[in-house]
Amino acid sequence: MDEVKAAPKEHPLIPGASRSREVLELRYIELLEQRIAALEALLEQKIPVRSLFPSWAVMLTDVCFNQAPIKTTATTEENIEKFLNGNGHNKNLQDTINSPAETNSTSTRIRFRESKFNDEGVETVADVSDQSQPTLEKPQKKKDLCELIWLRVYDDKGKYDHSEVEIQSVELRALLHIELAHDPRFHTPSEGRDSITLNSPFEPLIHKWERLEDIADPDNESATCKKFQDRISEIRPSTKVEPSGHTPALLLLAVEEKAKKALSDLALLLQQVRTTPELKAYFPALDAQRQSDSIPFDYLWTIFPPGALVYSTLFMRKGQIFIVKECEAEISTESDSGKDRDTKKVWSLVCWSYDWNGKVFNRVPVVFKFKEFQGAKVINTLHCHPLEYHYPRGDKSDLELLRSTLVARGKRFRELCIRQSGSQMFNYDADAVSHGAGFQLLKEKQNEDVEASFLTAMIFGRRRRQSRAVVPDKEGKKQHIIGRVMVDFESYLQHAPNIRQYGPMGDASFSHRDDECHCASCTNNPSLKDSQKMDYDNYKGDKEFMDETQYLICPPRVLGYHLETRTWLELESDNIKDIIHLKSEEAFNQLELVKPQKDLIRDLVQSHTSGTRKKPLMQDIMNEKGKGLVILLHGPPGVGKTLTAESVAQLAGKPLFAVSPSDIGLNPAEVEQNLEALFELAARWRAVLLFDEADVFLESRSSHSSDLTRNALVSVLLRVLEYYNGILILTTNRIQQFDIAVQSRVNLGIKYKDLSMIQKKRIFNNFIEQIDDDKLDMDGLQKWLDDDTDAIEWFDALNGRQVRNVLFSAASLALMDGGMLKVKHISKMAKSTWQFQDSIKAIVQEARRKAEVGRE
C-alpha cells in the first residue's frame, strides 16, 4: 500500500513556500542516496573514505563526533605516500600529475584585468583585452581558469601605478618553486590557496632573468638548461625519494607533458613581463650594461639579488664583505636639511654582516643608501657593489687573493672574540675609532661570569636592574692609540656610551626592523636558509665556523677599551697584538722604594695571583670575605704611588683598571649603579683595580644630614673592600681625610717619604739611558748634575714626577735644536720648574702640613 502523506501546511507569510521546501527536501534525499551508493562502491575497492574529503571537512567531522584529532605531522615515508597517492590538500596531486597538460592558445592562457576608480571614487576591477579594450567575451568559468591573470592597477587620478600577475598554472608554480626557493620575497601558496601573485617590477624574476630565459627556450642547449632538465629527468612520479627541498615540485615536473607546459607558461610569463612599463627601458639597455659594467640609478636594484656577496668599506676604508638580505626596487626620498627643496631620491639596500655580542655570533642587518645620480655609473665605483664586479671580469686571481685575505682576517676576528675572561688584554699601536669615555647606565643583561655575578650580588645585595635606553650621539672620532687594550664585546655593549641594539661598525647604519619571515615555509626551506645564512645566527663561540663564507663576512674591527685613556674603541683586528711577556718585573725593579717594602709587595702580589689555584691555609668565618688584597699607598705627590700600582699590575700580568671620581659621578641615583659596573668590569678582566686619590671616595663620614649621599658612598666602598677578591690599590696624599673604618680593611699600608737626591739621580739616569749615545752628552750631563750647585738646588726641590717632566720637556727642546740633548736644554727646564715651585712654596707646605697630620 502506498504511503499517504499529509498535505503540507503553507507558510503563514509566504504563500507556496511549503511546496518549495518539499521539493528541496526530496532533491536533497536523492543526492544523498546517490552519494552513499558511490561511497559504498569505493569502500568495496578499499579506498579510505577520509581521503575523499578536504582536510577542513575531516577535521570538522572529528570535532563534531569526538573523534581523535588527525595527525598534522607525518614521517618522511608517510609524506611520500601522501604525495604519490594524491592525498594532498585541496587538490588531488596525483590527478594533476597524471592528467594531460592543457594547450590553450595565448588568448585563453592569459586574462587581462584593470583596477581603476570610477567617477564616484570607487575602485572597480574589470576584464579587458590585451589591447586594454573592454572584452566582449563572457567571463570564464572557474573550471576553465587561465594560466595567468594580469592586473594593471591605476591610481585615483587615472595614472598607471603598477602591475600584478596571479599565477594559476600548477606547472609554472612548481617550476618557480624550484627556481625562486632561495628568494625571501617569494612565498609559495599556503594551504587553501591555488595561486601565486607577483608585483611589478617583478624583482625575483629579474634577478634570475638569464637563467629563466635559458630554461624557457625549448631549443636552448646551454649548461643551465641542461642541468635543470637532467635534474627533472632523474625523478619519476613513482620514485620514492626524500621529500626535502623541491622534491614535490620535481615530482610534478618529472612528467614530460607537465614539464613542457611549465616551460611554455614560463615563456608566456617572461614575454608579458617584458612589456611592463617599469621595465620597458631596462631590457633594451641590458646588453650595453653587461658590456660596460655600468648601471643607471633607477636600475641599481637589478644587480643585487638576495644572497649575493657585496663589497664595501665601512670601517677605516677596510674592505668588507656582506650578503644581500633583501632588495626592493622602491625608491624613497630624503632631505639632509629637512627642507622640501633639498629632497633627493634615495635607494636603500639591506645586507647581512656578522658580529659577536659576547655570547654568540649573529647576523647583523646593515643599510646602504645610494643617492640619485645622473647617467650610468661603473659598478665597482659604487660605495657598495657586488663582489663579482670588484675586479675586471675574468681577473679571478685577484679575487681569490682578496677572499683568502678576508678569510684569514675573519679567523683572527673569531679568535679575538672568544677569548676567555682574564686573557683579553693585548698590545695595540694603530688608528682606532673612539666612541667616548665613561660608563653608560646598566642595561638588562644576564652575566655568565660567576665571579663578577657573585661580587655584584654580595656587595650590592641585589641583581642589576634595567635602566633607560641611551640614544646614539655622534659618529666616532678617529685617533691613534698606543698601549694596552681590552677586547671585550660584551662589556662594550653593556657599558660604552651611546649604544643601542648593535655595536658600532665604522660608518654603518643598522636596520632595527626585524622583518625576516619566520613562517614554517621559510624556516624549513633549505634554499632560503642557505641564501640568507640563517644557520649563522645564535652561533656559539666553541663551535668551529661552518664554511668559508662565515669567516668572509666578519668585520675588520673588534670592540674594546683603552686602559690608559679609559676610552671605548673600535680597534682594527689586524693590529691587535698578543703580549709576549705578560708578566714583567722591569718597571717594578726601577721603582724607588726601600727594599723590604718592595719585597713585601712582590711576595703578596705573587702569592695572591698564584694562590687563586690553591686551597688557602685558612679562611674567614664568612666564606667570601678576606679573599682580596687591599693595598693603601699614602705619601706626598710625585713619590711613586701611582707608579707602584702600575708596576704591580705588570708584575701580576693583569690589566690596571683605574677609577676616577668622574667614572662614579655625584648623582645619588647613578653612583651605586656606576660602582656596580666598575667592579663587574674589574672582576671580568681579572684586573688590578686602582682608586687613585682615594680620599675623594673614602673621606671620613659625617653625621650632618647634608652629607648623607657621601656617607652612603663610603659605606658601599667599605663593603667592597671586604668582599672584593682581586687586587685593589688605594692611593692618597691626604691620609688624615680617610674614614677611620678603612684601616681595618687594608691588608698592607705603605707610607712614602720625599725622595732623596740619590733616588732622584737614579730616576734621572733611568730616563736618559733610553736615549742613543750619539744623541746626548752623557758625561757632561752627569758631571753637571753632580757638581753644579744650581742643578743640585733645582732638583732638590723637585719630586719624581717633576724630574720626569723636566727631562721630557728638555728632550722636546733638543728635537727643535738639532736633536742632541744637552745640558742647556735640561738646565732651562729645571730652572723654570724650580722658579714656579719656589713661588708657591708656602702654599704647598701649608697644604702638606694639613694633609700629613697624624701620618708620623
C-alpha positions in Angstrom: 0.0 0.0 0.0 1.3 3.4 -0.9 2.2 5.7 1.9 -0.3 8.5 2.3 1.4 11.9 3.1 -0.4 14.7 4.8 -0.7 17.9 2.8 2.0 20.2 3.9 1.0 23.3 5.7 1.7 26.6 3.9 4.0 29.2 5.4 1.9 31.9 7.0 3.7 34.8 5.4 5.0 33.3 2.2 2.3 31.5 0.0 3.7 28.4 -1.8 6.8 28.3 0.4 5.9 24.8 1.8 5.8 23.3 -1.6 9.2 24.7 -2.5 10.6 23.3 0.7 9.2 19.8 0.0 10.9 19.8 -3.5 14.2 20.8 -2.0 14.0 18.1 0.7 13.2 15.4 -1.9 16.1 16.6 -4.1 18.5 16.5 -1.2 17.5 13.0 -0.2 18.0 11.9 -3.8 21.5 13.4 -4.0 22.4 11.9 -0.6 21.4 8.4 -1.7 23.5 8.7 -4.8 26.5 9.8 -2.7 26.0 6.9 -0.3 25.9 4.5 -3.2 29.1 6.0 -4.6 30.9 5.7 -1.3 29.8 2.1 -0.8 31.3 1.3 -4.2 34.6 2.9 -3.2 34.7 1.1 0.1 34.5 -2.2 -1.8 37.7 -1.1 -3.6 39.3 -0.4 -0.1 39.8 3.3 -0.7 39.9 5.3 2.6 36.8 7.4 2.7 38.6 10.2 4.7 40.9 10.8 1.7 37.9 11.8 -0.5 37.1 14.9 1.6 39.1 18.1 2.1 41.1 18.4 5.3 38.8 21.0 6.8 35.8 18.7 6.4 37.6 15.8 8.0 38.7 17.9 11.0 35.2 19.3 11.4 33.7 15.8 11.5 36.3 14.7 14.0 35.4 17.6 16.3 31.7 17.1 16.0 31.8 13.3 16.7 34.6 13.4 19.4 37.0 11.5 17.2 40.7 11.5 17.8 42.4 14.5 16.1 44.2 14.0 12.8 47.9 14.0 13.0 49.3 17.2 11.4 52.8 15.8 11.1 53.9 12.7 9.3 57.0 10.7 8.8 59.0 11.0 5.6 57.6 7.8 4.3 54.0 9.0 5.0 54.7 12.3 3.3 55.9 10.5 0.2 52.9 8.2 0.1 50.6 11.1 0.7 52.1 12.9 -2.3 52.3 9.9 -4.6 48.8 8.6 -3.7 47.3 12.1 -4.2 46.1 12.6 -0.7 47.0 16.3 -0.6 45.1 19.3 0.5 42.6 21.0 -1.9 43.8 19.1 -5.0 44.4 15.5 -5.9 48.1 15.9 -6.8 48.3 12.5 -8.4 45.4 13.5 -10.7 47.4 16.7 -11.5 50.5 14.7 -12.3 48.6 12.1 -14.5 46.2 14.4 -16.2 47.1 15.6 -19.7 48.6 19.0 -20.0 46.3 21.7 -21.5 47.5 23.5 -24.5 45.3 26.6 -24.8 46.1 29.5 -27.1 47.8 32.6 -25.7 44.5 34.5 -25.8 42.9 31.9 -23.4 46.0 31.3 -21.3 46.3 34.8 -20.0 43.5 37.0 -18.8 43.9 40.8 -18.6 42.2 42.9 -16.0 42.3 46.5 -14.9 41.8 48.1 -11.5 40.5 51.7 -11.8 38.5 54.3 -9.8 35.1 55.2 -11.3 33.5 58.6 -11.3 32.2 58.0 -7.8 35.7 57.3 -6.4 35.0 53.5 -6.0 37.8 51.1 -7.1 36.5 48.6 -9.7 38.1 45.7 -11.5 37.1 44.6 -15.0 38.3 42.3 -17.6 40.0 43.9 -20.7 41.7 42.6 -23.8 45.4 42.7 -24.2 44.9 46.0 -26.1 43.4 47.4 -22.9 39.9 47.5 -24.5 36.9 46.1 -22.6 36.4 42.4 -23.5 33.1 41.3 -25.0 33.7 37.7 -24.1 31.7 36.1 -21.3 33.7 35.6 -18.0 35.4 32.3 -18.0 34.0 29.6 -15.7 36.0 28.7 -12.7 36.8 25.2 -14.1 38.3 26.9 -17.2 40.7 29.1 -15.2 43.6 30.5 -17.3 47.2 30.2 -16.5 47.9 33.9 -15.8 45.7 36.7 -14.6 47.4 40.0 -15.4 46.1 43.0 -13.5 47.0 46.6 -14.3 46.4 49.0 -11.4 45.7 52.7 -11.7 45.6 55.3 -9.0 42.7 57.6 -8.2 43.9 60.1 -10.8 43.8 57.5 -13.6 47.6 57.2 -13.8 49.2 53.8 -14.2 50.7 52.6 -10.8 51.8 49.0 -11.2 51.0 45.5 -12.5 50.3 42.3 -10.7 50.3 38.8 -12.1 48.4 35.9 -10.5 50.0 32.6 -11.5 47.3 29.8 -11.5 49.3 27.3 -13.6 50.1 24.4 -11.3 53.1 23.5 -13.5 54.5 27.0 -13.6 54.1 27.4 -9.8 56.1 24.1 -9.4 58.9 25.4 -11.7 59.1 28.8 -9.8 59.0 26.9 -6.5 62.3 25.3 -7.6 64.0 28.3 -9.2 63.0 31.0 -6.7 63.1 29.0 -3.5 66.2 30.9 -2.4 64.5 34.3 -2.6 63.0 35.7 0.7 60.4 37.7 -1.4 58.9 34.6 -3.0 56.4 32.7 -0.9 54.7 29.6 -2.2 50.9 29.3 -1.8 49.8 28.4 1.7 47.2 25.7 2.3 43.9 26.8 0.8 45.5 29.0 -1.9 45.8 27.9 -5.5 47.9 30.8 -7.0 51.0 32.9 -6.6 50.9 36.7 -7.0 53.9 38.8 -8.1 54.0 42.6 -8.3 56.0 44.7 -10.8 58.8 45.2 -11.4 58.9 41.5 -10.5 62.3 41.6 -8.7 62.5 37.8 -8.1 62.1 37.2 -11.8 64.5 39.9 -12.9 67.3 38.7 -10.6 67.0 35.3 -12.2 66.2 36.5 -15.7 69.1 35.0 -17.7 68.6 31.6 -16.1 64.8 31.7 -16.6 65.2 32.7 -20.2 67.5 29.8 -20.8 65.1 27.4 -19.3 62.1 28.8 -21.1 63.7 28.4 -24.5 62.8 24.9 -25.8 65.7 24.9 -28.2 68.3 26.1 -25.7 71.1 23.6 -25.0 73.0 25.8 -22.6 74.6 24.3 -19.5 72.0 26.0 -17.3 69.1 24.5 -19.2 70.7 21.0 -19.5 71.4 21.0 -15.7 67.7 21.7 -15.0 66.5 19.1 -17.5 68.8 16.5 -16.1 67.6 17.2 -12.6 64.0 16.7 -13.7 64.8 13.5 -15.6 66.3 11.9 -12.5 62.9 11.8 -10.9 59.8 9.8 -11.8 56.3 10.1 -10.3 56.6 6.6 -8.8 60.1 7.1 -7.4 60.2 7.2 -3.6 62.7 9.9 -2.7 63.2 12.1 0.3 60.6 14.9 0.1 63.2 17.6 1.0 63.9 20.8 -0.8 61.9 20.9 -4.0 61.0 17.2 -4.4 57.2 17.6 -4.7 57.6 20.2 -7.5 60.2 18.0 -9.2 57.9 15.0 -9.0 55.2 17.0 -10.8 57.6 18.2 -13.5 59.0 14.7 -14.0 56.1 14.1 -16.3 57.3 15.2 -19.7 54.0 16.9 -20.7 53.8 18.7 -17.4 57.4 20.0 -17.8 56.7 21.2 -21.3 53.7 23.1 -20.2 55.6 24.6 -17.3 58.3 25.9 -19.7 55.6 27.1 -22.1 53.8 29.0 -19.3 57.2 30.4 -18.1 57.9 31.7 -21.6 54.4 33.4 -21.7 55.1 35.0 -18.3 58.5 36.4 -19.3 57.1 37.7 -22.6 54.5 39.6 -20.7 57.0 40.9 -18.1 59.0 42.5 -20.9 56.0 44.7 -21.7 55.7 46.1 -18.2 56.0 49.9 -18.2 58.6 49.9 -15.4 60.9 47.6 -17.4 60.5 48.9 -20.9 63.7 50.9 -20.7 65.6 48.2 -18.8 65.6 45.4 -21.3 66.9 47.3 -24.4 69.8 48.6 -22.3 70.6 45.3 -20.7 73.3 44.2 -23.3 75.0 47.6 -23.1 75.1 47.3 -19.3 76.7 43.8 -19.4 79.4 45.0 -21.7 80.3 48.3 -19.9 79.7 47.0 -16.3 77.8 50.2 -15.6 74.3 50.8 -14.2 71.8 53.8 -14.0 70.4 54.8 -10.7 66.8 53.6 -11.4 68.0 50.0 -12.0 70.5 49.6 -9.2 68.3 47.0 -7.6 68.8 44.7 -10.6 72.4 43.9 -9.7 71.8 43.0 -6.0 70.0 39.6 -5.9 69.3 38.2 -2.4 72.1 36.0 -1.2 74.8 37.8 -3.4 78.1 38.8 -1.9 78.8 42.6 -2.0 81.9 44.6 -1.2 82.1 47.9 0.8 84.4 49.8 3.1 82.7 51.0 6.3 85.5 50.9 8.9 88.6 53.0 8.2 88.5 52.1 4.5 89.0 48.4 5.1 87.4 46.1 2.6 84.4 44.1 4.0 82.0 41.5 2.5 78.3 41.5 3.1 75.4 39.2 2.0 72.3 40.8 0.4 69.4 40.4 2.7 66.6 41.9 0.7 66.4 44.1 -2.4 63.4 46.0 -3.4 63.1 48.4 -6.4 61.2 51.0 -4.4 63.0 54.4 -4.3 62.3 56.8 -1.4 63.1 60.5 -0.8 65.2 62.1 1.9 66.5 65.5 2.8 69.7 66.2 4.6 68.5 69.6 5.8 64.9 68.6 6.5 63.6 71.1 3.8 61.5 70.0 0.9 63.6 71.8 -1.6 66.6 69.7 -0.7 64.7 66.4 -1.2 66.6 63.8 -3.2 65.9 60.3 -4.4 67.5 57.6 -2.3 67.6 53.8 -2.8 68.3 51.6 0.1 69.9 48.1 0.2 69.9 45.9 3.3 72.7 43.4 3.7 73.9 41.0 6.4 77.2 41.5 8.2 78.4 39.3 11.1 79.2 40.1 14.7 79.8 38.8 18.2 77.7 40.1 21.2 79.8 38.5 23.9 77.8 35.3 24.0 77.0 34.2 20.4 77.7 35.2 16.8 74.7 36.7 14.9 73.9 38.2 11.5 73.6 42.0 11.7 71.4 44.0 9.2 73.4 46.9 7.6 71.7 49.5 5.5 73.5 51.0 2.4 71.9 54.2 0.9 72.5 55.3 -2.7 71.8 58.9 -3.6 70.4 59.6 -7.0 73.0 60.2 -9.8 72.6 61.1 -13.4 73.5 58.7 -16.3 75.2 55.4 -15.6 78.0 54.6 -13.1 80.6 52.0 -13.4 79.5 49.3 -10.9 82.8 48.9 -9.0 82.9 52.7 -8.3 79.7 52.4 -6.2 80.4 52.6 -2.4 78.7 49.2 -2.2 78.9 46.8 -5.2 78.6 43.1 -6.0 81.9 41.3 -5.3 81.9 39.8 -8.8 82.4 43.3 -10.2 85.1 44.4 -7.8 87.9 43.4 -10.2 87.8 43.4 -14.0 85.8 40.4 -15.4 88.0 37.4 -15.8 90.6 38.5 -13.3 90.0 35.7 -10.9 93.5 35.6 -9.3 93.0 39.0 -7.5 89.5 38.0 -6.4 90.8 34.7 -4.9 93.6 36.6 -3.2 91.1 39.0 -1.7 88.9 36.2 -0.5 91.8 34.4 1.2 93.0 37.6 2.9 89.5 38.3 4.3 89.0 34.7 5.4 92.3 34.9 7.3 91.2 38.1 8.9 87.8 36.5 9.8 89.6 33.7 11.6 91.6 36.3 13.6 88.3 38.1 14.4 86.7 34.9 15.7 89.8 34.1 17.8 89.8 37.5 19.4 86.0 37.4 20.1 86.0 34.1 22.0 89.0 34.9 24.3 88.1 33.9 27.9 88.0 36.4 30.8 91.4 37.1 32.1 93.1 36.7 28.6 91.6 39.6 26.8 94.4 42.1 27.1 96.5 42.9 24.1 99.0 45.5 22.7 97.9 48.0 20.2 99.6 50.6 18.1 97.4 51.9 15.3 94.5 54.1 14.5 91.1 53.4 16.2 87.7 54.9 16.3 86.8 56.4 19.8 83.2 56.5 21.0 83.8 58.3 24.2 84.8 57.5 27.8 82.7 56.8 30.9 80.1 54.2 31.6 76.5 54.0 30.3 73.8 53.2 32.8 73.4 49.5 33.0 71.0 47.6 30.7 69.3 44.4 31.5 71.8 41.6 31.0 72.4 38.1 32.4 76.0 37.9 33.4 77.5 34.5 32.9 80.8 35.4 34.7 80.3 33.6 38.1 82.9 35.7 39.9 81.5 39.0 38.6 77.9 38.0 39.2 78.6 36.9 42.8 80.5 40.0 43.6 77.7 42.2 42.4 75.1 40.3 44.4 77.3 40.2 47.6 78.3 43.9 47.6 75.1 45.5 46.4 72.6 42.9 47.8 70.7 42.5 44.5 70.9 41.7 40.8 71.3 44.6 38.4 68.2 46.4 37.2 67.4 47.7 33.8 67.9 51.4 33.2 66.9 53.9 30.5 67.9 53.4 26.9 70.7 55.7 25.6 70.1 57.2 22.2 73.2 57.2 19.9 75.0 60.5 19.9 77.5 61.4 17.2 79.9 59.5 15.0 83.1 58.1 16.4 86.4 60.1 16.3 89.4 58.6 14.7 92.6 58.8 16.8 96.0 57.0 17.1 96.1 54.6 20.1 99.2 53.1 21.7 99.3 50.8 24.7 97.3 48.0 26.2 93.7 47.4 25.3 91.0 45.1 26.4 89.0 43.3 23.7 85.6 42.7 25.2 82.4 42.9 23.1 80.0 42.1 26.0 81.4 44.9 28.2 81.4 47.3 25.3 77.8 46.7 24.5 76.9 46.8 28.2 78.8 49.9 29.4 80.0 52.1 26.4 78.2 55.3 25.8 75.7 55.7 23.0 75.0 52.1 22.3 71.7 50.7 21.2 71.0 47.2 19.7 74.2 46.6 17.8 77.8 47.6 18.3 79.3 50.3 16.0 80.9 49.2 12.8 82.6 52.3 11.3 80.1 54.3 9.2 77.5 51.5 9.2 73.8 52.3 9.7 71.7 49.4 11.0 68.2 48.3 10.3 66.3 47.9 13.5 63.3 46.3 11.8 63.1 42.6 12.2 61.1 41.8 9.1 62.7 38.4 8.2 59.9 35.9 7.8 59.9 33.1 10.3 57.0 31.1 9.0 57.3 27.3 8.6 57.5 27.6 4.9 60.6 29.8 5.1 62.4 28.2 8.1 62.0 24.8 6.5 63.2 25.9 3.1 66.9 24.8 2.7 67.5 27.0 -0.3 66.3 30.1 1.5 68.2 29.2 4.7 71.4 28.8 2.6 70.8 32.0 0.7 70.3 34.1 3.8 72.7 32.0 6.0 70.0 31.6 8.7 72.1 28.9 10.4 74.8 31.5 11.2 72.5 33.0 14.0 73.0 32.2 17.6 76.3 30.5 16.8 78.2 29.7 19.9 81.9 30.5 20.3 83.0 27.0 21.0 81.8 25.7 17.6 84.0 25.9 14.5 82.5 28.0 11.7 80.5 26.1 9.1 82.2 27.3 5.9 84.4 29.9 4.4 81.6 32.4 3.9 81.1 32.7 7.6 84.7 33.9 8.0 84.4 36.0 4.9 81.6 38.3 6.2 83.3 39.0 9.6 84.0 42.7 10.1 87.6 44.2 10.2 87.2 45.6 13.7 86.7 44.4 17.3 85.3 46.3 20.2 87.4 47.2 23.3 88.7 49.5 25.9 91.9 51.5 26.1 93.2 51.2 29.6 95.4 54.3 29.6 92.9 56.8 28.2 89.9 54.9 29.6 88.0 55.2 26.3 85.8 52.7 24.4 87.1 52.0 20.9 86.6 50.2 17.6 90.0 48.5 17.1 91.4 47.2 13.8 91.7 43.4 14.3 94.8 43.1 12.2 96.7 45.3 14.6 95.7 43.6 17.8 99.0 42.0 19.0 99.4 39.4 21.7 101.6 40.3 24.7 104.6 38.1 24.5 105.7 38.6 28.2 102.5 39.2 30.1 104.3 39.3 33.5 107.2 41.8 33.8 109.3 43.0 36.7 111.1 45.7 34.7 109.0 48.6 35.9 108.8 47.2 39.5 112.6 47.0 39.7 113.0 50.6 38.7 110.6 51.7 41.4 112.2 53.9 44.0 111.1 52.2 47.2 113.1 50.7 50.1 113.9 47.0 49.5 111.9 45.5 52.4 108.8 47.2 51.3 109.3 46.2 47.6 109.9 42.6 48.6 106.8 42.6 50.7 104.6 43.9 47.9 106.2 41.5 45.4 105.6 38.5 47.7 102.0 39.4 48.5 101.1 40.1 44.8 102.7 36.9 43.5 101.1 34.8 46.3 97.7 36.3 45.5 97.9 35.6 41.8 99.3 32.1 42.1 97.1 31.3 45.2 93.9 31.5 43.2 94.5 27.9 42.1 95.4 26.7 45.5 93.4 26.0 48.6 94.1 28.7 51.3 95.5 27.7 54.6 92.7 29.5 56.4 89.6 31.4 55.7 87.3 34.0 57.2 84.2 32.9 59.3 82.2 34.4 56.4 83.5 32.3 53.4 83.5 35.1 50.8 85.4 37.7 53.0 89.1 38.3 53.1 90.0 36.8 49.7 91.2 40.0 48.2 94.4 42.0 48.5 93.9 45.7 49.5 97.0 47.9 49.5 97.0 51.5 50.7 99.8 53.8 49.5 100.0 57.2 51.1 102.5 60.0 50.9 103.3 63.3 49.3 102.8 63.8 45.5 105.3 62.6 43.0 107.0 59.9 45.1 105.8 56.8 43.1 102.4 55.8 44.5 100.7 55.6 41.1 103.8 54.1 39.5 103.7 51.4 42.2 100.2 50.5 41.2 101.2 50.3 37.5 104.2 48.2 38.2 102.2 45.8 40.4 99.8 45.3 37.5 102.7 44.4 35.2 104.2 42.2 38.0 100.9 40.3 38.2 100.4 40.2 34.4 97.0 41.8 34.8 95.4 45.0 33.4 95.4 48.1 35.5 91.9 49.4 35.7 92.0 53.0 37.1 88.8 54.5 38.5 88.3 58.3 38.9 85.6 60.3 40.5 84.2 61.2 37.1 83.6 57.5 36.4 81.4 57.2 39.5 79.6 60.6 39.4 77.9 62.6 42.1 74.2 61.9 41.3 72.9 59.6 44.1 70.7 57.7 41.6 73.7 56.8 39.5 76.6 56.4 41.9 75.7 52.9 43.1 75.0 51.6 39.5 78.2 53.0 38.2 80.2 51.4 41.1 78.4 48.2 40.2 79.6 48.5 36.6 83.1 49.3 37.5 83.5 46.3 39.9 81.9 44.0 37.5 84.4 45.0 34.8 87.3 44.6 37.2 86.2 41.1 38.0 85.6 40.2 34.4 89.0 41.4 33.3 90.8 40.0 36.4 92.2 43.5 36.8 94.2 45.3 39.4 91.7 48.0 40.5 93.2 51.4 41.2 91.4 54.1 43.2 93.8 57.0 42.7 93.3 59.9 45.1 91.1 57.6 47.1 90.4 60.2 49.8 87.7 61.5 47.4 85.9 58.2 47.8 86.7 57.3 51.4 86.5 60.6 53.2 85.5 60.4 56.8 81.8 60.1 57.3 79.8 62.9 58.9 76.6 62.9 61.0 75.4 66.0 59.2 72.3 65.4 57.0 73.8 67.2 54.0 76.5 64.5 53.8 74.1 61.6 53.6 75.0 60.9 49.9 78.7 60.8 50.6 78.1 58.7 53.7 76.2 56.1 51.5 79.1 56.1 49.0 81.7 55.5 51.7 79.6 52.7 53.2 79.3 50.9 49.8 83.1 51.2 49.2 83.8 49.8 52.6 81.7 46.7 51.8 83.7 46.5 48.5 87.0 46.4 50.4 85.8 43.4 52.4 84.3 41.3 49.5 86.4 42.2 46.5 88.6 39.2 45.8 91.0 40.8 43.4 93.9 43.2 43.9 92.7 46.7 44.9 95.1 49.6 45.4 94.2 52.9 47.1 96.5 55.9 46.8 96.2 59.2 48.7 98.3 62.2 49.8 95.6 63.2 52.4 95.6 60.2 54.8 94.0 62.3 57.5 90.9 62.6 55.5 90.3 58.8 55.4 87.4 57.3 57.2 88.6 55.5 60.3 87.0 52.2 59.2 89.3 52.0 56.2 92.4 51.0 58.2 90.9 47.7 59.4 90.1 46.7 55.8 93.6 47.2 54.4 96.0 44.3 54.1 99.1 46.4 53.5 99.7 50.1 54.1 102.9 51.8 52.9 104.0 55.3 53.7 106.1 57.1 51.1 108.5 59.9 52.0 110.1 62.6 49.9 112.7 61.2 47.5 116.3 61.7 48.4 118.8 63.2 45.9 120.3 59.8 45.3 116.8 58.4 44.3 116.2 61.4 42.1 119.5 60.9 40.3 118.6 57.2 39.7 115.3 58.4 38.2 117.2 60.9 36.1 119.6 58.2 34.8 116.8 55.7 34.1 115.3 58.2 31.6 118.4 59.5 29.8 119.7 55.9 29.4 116.8 55.4 26.9 118.5 57.9 24.5 121.0 56.7 22.0 124.7 57.6 22.8 125.0 59.7 19.7 122.1 62.0 20.7 123.3 63.2 24.2 126.4 64.1 26.1 126.2 61.6 28.9 129.4 62.5 30.8 128.6 66.2 30.6 125.1 65.7 32.0 126.3 63.5 34.8 129.0 66.0 35.8 126.5 68.9 35.7 124.1 67.1 38.0 126.8 66.1 40.5 128.8 69.3 40.7 126.7 72.2 39.6 125.3 74.0 42.7 122.3 75.4 40.8 121.4 71.9 39.4 121.6 70.4 42.9 119.4 73.2 44.3 116.9 72.9 41.5 116.5 69.1 41.6 116.4 69.0 45.4 113.1 70.9 45.3 111.5 68.6 42.7 109.6 65.4 43.2 109.9 62.3 41.0 107.1 63.3 38.6 108.6 66.8 38.1 112.0 65.2 37.3 110.4 63.2 34.6 108.5 66.3 33.3 111.8 68.3 33.1 113.5 65.6 31.1 110.6 65.1 28.7 110.3 68.9 28.0 114.1 69.2 27.6 114.0 66.4 25.0 111.4 68.3 23.1 113.6 71.4 23.1 116.5 69.2 21.8 114.5 67.9 18.9 114.0 71.5 17.8 117.7 72.3 18.2 119.4 69.6 16.2 118.3 66.5 18.0 121.2 66.4 20.6 120.2 66.6 24.3 122.5 69.0 26.0 122.9 70.5 29.5 121.4 73.8 28.3 118.1 72.1 27.5 117.8 70.4 30.9 119.1 73.5 32.7 116.5 75.7 31.1 113.6 73.5 32.0 114.9 72.7 35.5 115.3 76.4 36.4 111.8 77.2 35.1 110.2 74.5 37.1 112.1 75.4 40.2 111.1 79.1 39.9 107.4 78.1 39.7 107.8 75.7 42.6 109.5 78.3 44.7 106.7 80.8 44.0 104.1 78.6 45.6 106.3 77.0 48.2 104.5 78.5 51.2 101.1 77.3 49.9 102.4 73.8 49.2 104.0 73.5 52.7 100.8 74.6 54.4 98.7 72.1 52.4 101.1 69.3 53.1 101.1 70.1 56.8 97.4 69.8 57.0 97.3 66.6 54.9 100.0 64.9 56.9 98.6 65.3 60.4 98.8 62.0 62.1 100.9 60.4 59.5 104.1 60.4 61.5 
